[in-house]
Amino acid sequence: MRIVVKGAQGVGKTHVAAALSARSRGRLAVLDEWDGQSELPDDVVAITNAATISLPNDGTTQVIDVSIHGEPLGA
């Protein structure tokens, strides 16, 4: 399983990724600052603020866009 958490700086991507990793009891590792283009390993929660991301079209990766949920934290 691969999950990509994307959004602008300060919207809470790291908090979401850490919660997902904890919920998986550590089965999902957190990959911070993913460039949006590199191949993703299995069992990872990738964090990115890349404007565009490239993913395989095989249905194995879920994307969570936290930027659509409001302002950066503390704004």
C-alpha positions, 0 to 999 in steps of 0.5 A: 500500500502506498499513500501520498499526502500532498498539500501546501506548506503548513497545512498538516501533511506531516501530522496526517502522515504520522497518524496514518503510520501510527494507525497502521502500527508502524507498517507504513513508513513515512517518507518526508519531502517526496519529489512527486516523481521518484518511484515509491516503495511499498508500504509508505506514506509519502509527503509532498508539496509538489505541484504535480505528481506522477503515479503508476496507474495500477490502483495501488496508491491513494492520494490525500490532498490536505490543501483543500481543507483550509488554511495553513495551521496557525493562520 
